Amino acid sequence: MTASPSTATAKDLRGAGLRVTAARVALLETVRAGDHLGVEAIAAGVRDRVGHVSLQAVYEALHALTAAGLVRRIQPPGSPARFEGRVGDNHHHVVCRSCGALADVDCAVGEAPCLTASDDHGFAIDEAEVIYRGLCPACSSTSTSPTSTSPAP
């Protein structure tokens, strides 16, 4: 018999040394079920599950979950922070320059870190983060579609 998502999530929180609350369970499950969600979307998902929760409580819980390694914070330059439940595998991201769509890109080579720094400056590097940028398929097709022309007089 497998544990319910809430039971498994509570176990994950306890395992990370965090107090289990309904809001934290709802938040972690919302992030894990979502796709690189922003804080507002996460707050809405938590509210759908447990009722009222303040935005400040969401920020505090996200900070705790990120520090505990249960959630990953992504903040591409020029974009608001987003959060995901895919942690520990050193994957990267691709971001659309036009609409901001964000998708996972698996590590290009081998194990973490999948990039080797040309000079590590004495650091013990254990993670590399790459953000690829370009246009998503929807924006690419929009930008390459022919422009409309006026009918001839």
ZAGUSE-31198 format. One line per 8 residues: for each residue x, y, z of N, C-alpha, C. Coordinates in Angstrom, 3 decimals, padded with zeros to 6 digits. Atoms other than C-alpha are relative to their C-alpha. Layout:
<nodes>
X Y Z X Y Z X Y Z | ...
</nodes>
This chain:
<nodes>
000.842 -001.191 000.000 000.000 000.000 000.000 000.881 001.245 000.000 | -000.798 -001.214 000.065 001.426 003.406 -000.964 -000.640 001.094 000.842 | 000.489 -001.099 -000.832 001.137 006.488 001.184 -000.698 001.039 -000.864 | 000.678 -001.071 000.720 -001.219 009.296 000.172 000.985 001.144 -000.189 | -000.925 -001.115 000.195 000.442 012.440 -001.209 000.224 000.811 001.270 | -000.155 -000.800 -001.220 -000.235 014.318 002.033 000.870 -000.707 001.022 | -000.811 000.763 -000.933 001.289 011.531 004.119 001.459 000.006 -000.429 | -001.368 -000.014 000.525 004.367 011.342 001.875 000.615 001.393 000.138
-000.489 -001.372 -000.117 004.682 015.132 001.871 000.346 000.323 001.449 | -000.282 -000.213 -001.425 004.456 015.262 005.672 001.289 -000.707 000.396 | -001.236 000.746 -000.289 007.184 012.620 005.838 001.212 000.750 -000.548 | -001.095 -000.785 000.585 009.371 014.715 003.502 000.325 001.220 000.863 | -000.214 -001.172 -000.856 008.865 017.782 005.703 000.710 -000.397 001.292 | -000.638 000.480 -001.238 009.734 015.851 008.866 001.449 -000.395 -000.255 | -001.342 000.438 000.357 012.756 014.329 007.143 000.966 001.150 -000.208 | -000.824 -001.194 000.196 013.999 017.824 006.352 000.103 000.827 001.280
-000.064 -000.710 -001.272 013.562 018.846 009.985 -000.980 001.152 000.120 | 000.985 -001.083 -000.021 010.563 021.072 009.299 -001.275 -000.449 000.693 | 001.289 000.265 -000.635 007.356 021.299 011.292 -001.045 -000.213 -001.085 | 001.050 000.318 000.966 004.402 019.791 009.454 -001.237 000.817 000.339 | 001.243 -000.754 -000.134 001.498 022.202 008.989 -000.814 -000.233 -001.266 | 000.864 000.166 001.168 -001.472 022.027 006.651 000.445 000.920 -001.138 | -000.423 -000.951 001.030 -000.214 025.124 004.824 001.289 -000.455 -000.674 | -001.250 000.479 000.603 003.294 023.677 004.310 -000.237 -001.220 -000.884
000.331 001.174 000.815 001.883 020.372 003.061 -000.650 000.468 -001.305 | 000.689 -000.510 001.186 -000.430 022.243 000.674 000.965 000.728 -000.927 | -000.955 -000.751 000.803 002.394 024.500 -000.493 000.937 -000.946 -000.740 | -000.920 000.925 000.641 004.831 021.666 -001.173 -000.703 -000.818 -001.084 | 000.752 000.751 001.008 002.161 019.666 -003.007 -000.364 000.878 -001.193 | 000.305 -000.932 001.091 001.196 022.748 -005.049 001.218 000.197 -000.885 | -001.232 -000.185 000.780 004.808 023.338 -006.093 000.319 -001.258 -000.797 | -000.325 001.267 000.685 005.344 019.671 -006.935 -000.960 -000.304 -001.143
000.989 000.252 001.047 002.151 019.529 -008.993 000.054 001.047 -001.110 | -000.026 -001.106 000.956 002.873 022.815 -010.780 001.168 -000.073 -000.954 | -001.056 -000.082 001.006 005.209 023.866 -013.529 000.688 001.352 000.124 | -000.770 -001.227 -000.191 007.695 026.509 -012.365 -000.912 001.166 000.375 | 001.006 -000.966 -000.425 005.080 028.476 -010.463 000.600 001.228 000.674 | -000.334 -001.212 -000.715 005.358 032.054 -009.269 -000.698 000.001 001.354 | 000.535 -000.055 -001.363 004.498 033.060 -005.710 -001.518 000.165 000.010 | 001.455 -000.218 000.027 000.991 034.287 -006.574 -000.748 -001.282 -000.358
000.647 001.259 000.393 000.104 031.004 -008.307 000.098 -001.029 001.122 | -000.164 000.924 -001.125 001.492 029.031 -005.374 -000.983 000.365 001.108 | 000.930 -000.449 -001.046 -000.522 031.136 -002.902 -001.434 -000.388 -000.357 | 001.357 000.375 000.432 -003.684 030.531 -004.954 -000.217 -001.503 000.164 | 000.107 001.444 -000.149 -003.011 026.788 -004.990 -000.122 -000.421 001.453 | 000.082 000.301 -001.431 -002.476 026.730 -001.234 -001.377 000.391 000.525 | 001.329 -000.451 -000.441 -005.672 028.729 -000.676 -001.095 -000.946 -000.470 | 000.978 000.972 000.499 -007.598 026.270 -002.855 -000.028 -001.246 000.879
-000.109 001.227 -000.791 -006.393 023.452 -000.606 -000.358 000.186 001.471 | 000.181 -000.149 -001.459 -006.534 024.946 002.900 -000.743 001.257 000.415 | 000.663 -001.244 -000.377 -008.358 028.259 002.768 001.002 001.143 000.078 | -000.817 -001.212 -000.055 -006.854 031.599 003.715 001.418 -000.276 000.496 | -001.399 -000.026 -000.429 -003.091 031.937 003.950 000.564 001.310 -000.529 | -000.547 -001.290 000.422 -001.201 035.214 003.825 001.145 -000.203 -000.982 | -001.115 000.038 000.942 001.277 035.974 001.074 001.321 -000.061 000.766 | -001.214 000.036 -000.822 003.885 036.561 003.790 000.283 -001.426 000.484
-000.179 001.387 -000.445 003.311 033.024 005.124 000.499 -000.875 -001.146 | -000.454 000.746 001.174 003.788 031.665 001.595 001.475 000.276 -000.241 | -001.415 -000.346 000.182 007.081 033.560 001.210 000.868 -000.673 001.065 | -000.782 000.608 -001.081 008.299 032.310 004.602 000.118 -001.507 -000.175 | -000.030 001.445 000.217 007.350 028.708 003.830 000.881 -000.352 -001.197 | -000.855 000.250 001.162 009.000 028.893 000.404 001.470 000.133 000.374 | -001.387 -000.175 -000.447 012.175 030.202 002.034 000.461 -001.224 000.784 | -000.353 001.166 -000.814 012.161 027.336 004.561 000.140 -001.255 -000.861
-000.045 001.183 000.849 011.425 024.695 001.928 001.186 000.032 -000.960 | -001.165 -000.140 000.873 014.121 026.061 -000.382 001.273 -000.272 000.792 | -001.177 000.220 -000.844 016.683 026.143 002.444 000.153 -001.470 000.369 | -000.023 001.428 -000.359 015.746 022.538 003.315 000.249 -000.899 -001.209 | -000.249 000.783 001.204 016.267 021.439 -000.307 -001.201 -000.739 -000.546 | 001.216 000.651 000.502 012.654 020.391 -000.875 -000.574 000.703 -001.222 | 000.488 -000.829 001.099 011.972 023.178 -003.384 001.199 000.728 -000.584 | -001.068 -000.751 000.660 014.202 024.892 -005.917 -000.557 001.331 -000.480
000.365 -001.350 000.434 014.015 028.638 -006.543 000.768 000.309 -001.264 | -000.604 -000.371 001.275 014.678 029.795 -010.079 -000.344 001.460 -000.251 | 000.298 -001.380 000.328 015.023 033.428 -011.002 000.841 000.434 -001.187 | -000.723 -000.461 001.181 016.072 034.056 -014.575 000.088 001.532 000.024 | -000.137 -001.457 000.005 017.412 037.609 -015.017 -001.193 000.674 -000.665 | 001.129 -000.752 000.535 014.557 040.042 -015.547 -001.351 -000.647 000.230 | 001.256 000.709 -000.253 011.914 037.588 -014.345 -000.222 -000.148 001.494 | 000.255 000.257 -001.422 010.176 037.067 -011.015 000.424 -001.421 000.362
-000.389 001.327 -000.470 011.193 034.086 -008.906 -001.105 -001.007 -000.297 | 000.916 001.121 000.188 009.588 030.759 -009.729 000.552 -001.170 000.808 | -000.375 001.114 -000.859 009.648 027.531 -007.771 -000.401 -001.314 -000.624 | 000.292 001.327 000.510 009.768 023.862 -008.651 000.357 -001.053 001.035 | -000.246 001.110 -000.907 009.738 020.547 -006.861 001.054 -000.962 -000.502 | -001.054 000.859 000.539 012.360 018.942 -009.093 001.328 000.490 000.566 | -001.230 -000.403 -000.690 015.441 019.087 -006.894 001.027 -001.124 -000.041 | -001.063 000.973 -000.183 018.795 017.373 -006.587 000.563 -000.641 -001.246
-000.527 000.650 001.198 019.432 016.480 -010.207 000.784 000.935 -000.905 | -000.835 -000.956 000.730 021.266 019.611 -011.426 -000.459 000.224 -001.441 | 000.488 -000.306 001.340 019.005 020.175 -014.432 000.028 001.517 -000.227 | -000.051 -001.401 000.390 018.879 023.471 -016.280 -001.365 000.443 -000.521 | 001.277 -000.547 000.470 016.179 025.664 -017.820 000.169 000.745 -001.311 | 000.072 -000.803 001.205 015.188 027.267 -021.085 -001.159 000.978 000.207 | 000.978 -001.062 -000.228 013.303 030.573 -020.996 -000.292 000.706 -001.315 | 000.399 -000.736 001.202 011.319 032.231 -023.776 000.221 001.492 000.224
-000.272 -001.442 -000.089 012.513 035.787 -024.384 -001.268 000.837 -000.167 | 001.198 -000.760 000.293 009.045 036.826 -025.496 -001.068 -000.139 001.083 | 001.116 000.190 -000.926 006.428 035.265 -023.203 000.416 -000.450 001.399 | -000.480 000.416 -001.311 008.597 034.033 -020.320 -000.231 -001.460 000.332 | 000.189 001.429 -000.254 007.663 030.347 -020.689 001.324 -000.600 000.439 | -001.200 000.601 -000.569 010.113 028.196 -018.760 -000.154 -001.515 -000.034 | 000.052 001.467 000.065 010.948 024.514 -019.252 001.314 -000.577 000.508 | -001.187 000.704 -000.466 013.381 021.992 -017.798 000.823 -000.489 -001.182
-000.931 000.582 000.957 016.451 020.924 -019.757 000.910 -000.911 000.813 | -000.860 000.921 -000.742 018.229 017.817 -018.524 001.461 000.358 -000.203 | -001.429 -000.250 000.025 021.918 018.055 -017.766 000.591 -000.579 -001.286 | -000.532 000.402 001.295 023.872 017.855 -020.998 000.976 -001.168 000.082 | -001.045 001.014 -000.089 026.665 015.599 -019.750 000.112 -000.528 001.417 | -000.373 000.669 -001.237 027.046 013.109 -016.928 -000.700 000.450 001.263 | 000.525 -000.265 -001.326 026.565 013.781 -013.251 000.219 001.452 000.409 | -000.144 -001.353 -000.522 026.294 016.969 -011.220 001.423 000.210 000.512
000.487 -001.031 000.921 027.834 019.376 -011.761 000.347 -000.391 -001.426 | -000.213 000.474 001.361 027.485 018.794 -015.457 000.862 000.948 -000.824 | -000.952 -000.898 000.655 029.787 021.678 -016.318 001.239 000.092 000.874 | -001.235 -000.155 -000.742 033.382 022.056 -015.299 000.490 001.423 -000.218 | -000.456 -001.385 000.095 034.534 025.578 -014.519 001.434 000.057 -000.523 | -001.360 -000.150 000.510 037.618 026.786 -016.369 000.964 000.357 001.127 | -000.797 -000.313 -001.189 038.882 028.135 -013.020 -000.947 -000.021 001.185 | 000.915 000.125 -001.138 037.205 027.029 -009.797 000.370 000.905 001.169
-000.435 -000.945 -001.035 039.119 029.613 -007.698 000.054 -000.632 001.384 | -000.086 000.706 -001.268 039.513 026.976 -004.987 -001.321 -000.461 000.574 | 001.319 000.425 -000.472 035.766 026.373 -004.628 -000.177 -001.498 -000.236 | 000.429 001.379 000.228 034.416 022.844 -004.226 -001.366 000.086 -000.668 | 001.231 -000.225 000.762 031.798 023.221 -006.967 -000.852 -001.265 000.008 | 000.909 001.144 -000.030 028.766 020.969 -006.557 -001.260 000.224 -000.829 | 001.178 -000.279 000.809 026.230 022.623 -008.837 000.355 001.010 -001.068 | -000.145 -000.970 001.086 026.130 024.446 -012.149 -001.395 000.326 -000.495
001.316 -000.395 000.489 023.171 026.417 -013.417 000.154 000.712 -001.332 | -000.020 -000.575 001.339 022.605 027.213 -017.050 -001.418 000.414 -000.329 | 001.311 -000.432 000.483 019.736 029.234 -018.440 000.145 000.261 -001.491 | 000.044 -000.193 001.436 019.167 028.871 -022.141 -001.115 000.997 -000.293 | 001.016 -000.977 000.375 017.228 031.685 -023.796 -000.305 -000.125 -001.483 | 000.422 000.040 001.392 015.282 031.801 -027.019 -001.485 000.249 -000.071 | 001.445 -000.144 000.162 011.733 031.777 -028.319 -000.645 -001.371 000.083 | 000.751 001.254 -000.096 009.245 029.062 -027.375 -000.674 -000.257 -001.348
000.644 000.302 001.290 007.424 027.284 -030.234 -001.143 000.951 -000.352 | 001.132 -000.895 000.292 004.318 029.498 -029.904 000.492 001.376 -000.434 | -000.520 -001.327 000.347 006.321 032.730 -029.982 000.812 -000.043 -001.290 | -000.761 000.148 001.256 008.593 031.431 -032.779 -000.927 000.024 -001.193 | 000.916 000.049 001.135 005.622 030.698 -035.019 -000.684 001.353 -000.189 | 000.604 -001.329 000.107 004.116 034.103 -034.228 000.966 000.979 -000.640 | -000.967 -000.966 000.513 007.327 035.986 -034.989 000.421 -000.311 -001.432 | -000.400 000.344 001.364 007.952 034.091 -038.238 -001.160 -000.031 -000.973
001.137 000.019 000.913 004.419 034.242 -039.594 000.029 001.251 -000.864 | -000.058 -001.159 000.909 004.070 036.514 -042.595 -000.886 001.131 000.524 | 000.793 -001.159 -000.439 002.857 040.016 -041.876 -001.157 000.175 -000.967 | 001.164 -000.183 000.881 -000.561 040.853 -043.193 000.223 001.215 -000.881 | -000.118 -001.131 000.922 -000.680 043.099 -046.175 -001.388 000.470 -000.357 | 001.294 -000.565 000.385 -003.438 045.398 -047.250 -000.336 -000.489 -001.399 | 000.392 000.417 001.352 -005.453 044.277 -050.252 000.328 001.104 -001.007 | -000.335 -000.974 001.052 -004.476 045.933 -053.500 -001.226 000.818 -000.351
001.154 -000.856 000.328 -006.676 048.917 -054.482 -000.618 -000.334 -001.315
</nodes>
